[in-house]
Amino acid sequence: MISSETGEKATSSRRGLRIFLALLPLIVFIGLAGVFLMQLGSGKDISEIPSALIGTKAPVLNLTALEGANVPALTDAAVKGKLSLVNVFASWCVPCRQEHPILKELAKDGRITVVGINYKDRQENALRFLGELGNPYAAIGVDPNGKAAIDWGVYGIPETYLVAADGTILYKRVGPFDEKSVQEGLYPAIEKALAAK
């Protein structure tokens, strides 16, 4: 026969387990919220997604020219021996339009060569885009099926890569440039690349 004390302990134990199981989702939620808050408070720029390609040689560039843009095709020869900013853009990309004035300013910086990969775009739309906003690119290659973007590890556009004169990828920016990202991310990467020469 089970004593009343043993029965009370079993009932109390089951009740404790039920309370714990009922509170478990709340405990997990609080833990995850804490992790997310720490990440938000870390000050890291989430648009600077680390890339497995940083520190490796850039993928081969052998893209055809954007006919009518009056700049050469984007090939390895177009960037060989130059500190280059490779920008992936499209006319249908709203953030590309937002960052375009910054790219035009960067194109005036004699330390770098700005080149573009026109991603999954129609020729007439790309030409209209450049005609409206100006052309900051020293060379443009068309990527109609997105193969080059896959090779470069593009998540979404715009994306921009700083590539050293020897072809090594030094820096990656996901999303449009703004003044802060240029001052705090790109310019320090350019200075570091130039100092390493």
N, C-alpha and C positions, 0 to 999 in steps of 0.2 A: 504494500500500500504506500502511495506517495504522500509524504507529509505535506501539510499545508504550507510549511516554510519553503520546501522545495518547489511547490507549485507557484508560490508567489515569486520566487526567484526566476523561474522559467517565464512567467508572464511579464515580469519586469524586464527581463532580457529581450523578449520579443518586442516589447514596447520601445525599448531603447534602439533596437535594430530598425524598427519602422520609422522612428523619428530621424535616425541617421540617414536612411534611404530617402526620406522625404526632403531632407536638407542637402543631400549630395549635389543636386543640380545647382543650388544656390552657391554652394562652396566652390564648385567648378567655375561658375560664372564669375564670382568674385576674383578667383585666381587669374582667369583669362583677362578680365578687365584690368587687373593690376599690371599684367604683362603689356597689354596694349597701351596703357597710360604711360608706362616707363618708356616705351618706344616713341610715343608722341612727344614726351618731354625730353627726349635725348638730344633734340636739335638737329638730327640728321635730316638731310634733304632726301625725301623718299623718291624723288624723280631721278636721282643719281643711282640707278640700279646697277649693282656690280655686274660686270660682264666677264664671262669665262675667256673672252677674247683679249681682254686688257693684258698687255705684256706679251702678246703673241703677234705673229705676222698677220697683216691684214689679208683678207681674201683677195684673190686675183680680181682685178678690174679689167673687164674687156666688154664694155657695154657700147651699144651703138649710140650715135649722136642723136640729139633731139633736133630733127630737121627743122630749119627755120629759126633756130635760136642763135645762130651765128657764133657759136663757140664749139670747140672740138668735142669729140666723143670722150667719155670718161674711161680711160684705160690706165694701165700701170704707168705708161710713158708720160701721161699728163701730170702725174703726181710724183714721179721718181725724183728723189733728191730734195723734195720740198716738204716742209712742215705743212700738212694739209688738214683742212676741216671738211670732212665728208658728211654732207647733210642729205638725209632721205626726206623727200617732200612730195606733195601732190597738190594739184589745183583744188581738189575736193576737200582738202584737209583744212578745217577752220583754224586750228592752232598754228599751222604752217603760215597762214596769212598773218597771224598775230606776231610771229617771230621774224617775219621777213624784213622789216626795217632794221632789226638788229643784225641780221645777216649782211645787209647792205653796208652797214657801218663796219662790220668785221672784215668785209672784202677790201676795205680801204687800208687795213692794217698790213703793212708790207712784210710782216714777219710770217704770215700764213697765206696759203692759197685755199680759197673756198671753192669747193666743187660739189655737184649735186647728183643724186640718184633720183630720177623721176619715177615714182612708184605707182604702178597700176593706174596709169593716167592715159587720157586720150591726147594725142599730139596737139590738136587745136585748142583744147582746154589748158594744157600746160603753157602753150605759147601766149594765150590770152592772159593767164595768170602773171607770167613774166612781163608781158606788155603793160599790164596795169600797174604792177608793183615795182618793176625794174628787175634787172638780172644781176645778182651778185656773184654768179658762178663763172669761174674761169673755164670749166668744162662741165658738161652734163651728159649723163648716160641714162638711157631709158631702160626701165625694168618692168615690161608689160605684164609678166606673169608672176612677179615677186620672187624669182629664183635668187637674184643677187641679195635681196633683203633677207632671205632665209640664211644665205651664206654669212651675212654680217650679224645674224642673231637679232634682227629687228623685232621688237615687241609690238610696236605701233608707231605711227608717225605723228609728228616729226621725231626723228632721232638723229643725233650728230656724234661723230667720232673724230677725235684728234689723232692724226696718224703722223708719226715721226718720219723724218727724211729717209730712214732706212726701212720704212714700211711697218714698224711696230705700232700697234694700237696703244695709245697712252691714256685716253680719256673717253668716256661715253656719257652723253646726256640724253635721257629719255624725256620727251615732251619739249615744248617750246622754250627757247632761251628767253630770259628776261634780264633786266639790268643786274639783279642780284646774282643770278646763276653765272652770268658772264664774269662779274667782278670776283665772286667767291669760288667759282669752279673752273671756268675755262682759262681766264688769265693766269692764275697760278700754275695750271698745267702747261700753258705755253711757256711761261718763264722757266719752269723746271726743265722743259724740253730743250730750250735754248741754252740753259746753263750746262746741260749734259753734253753739249756738242764738243 
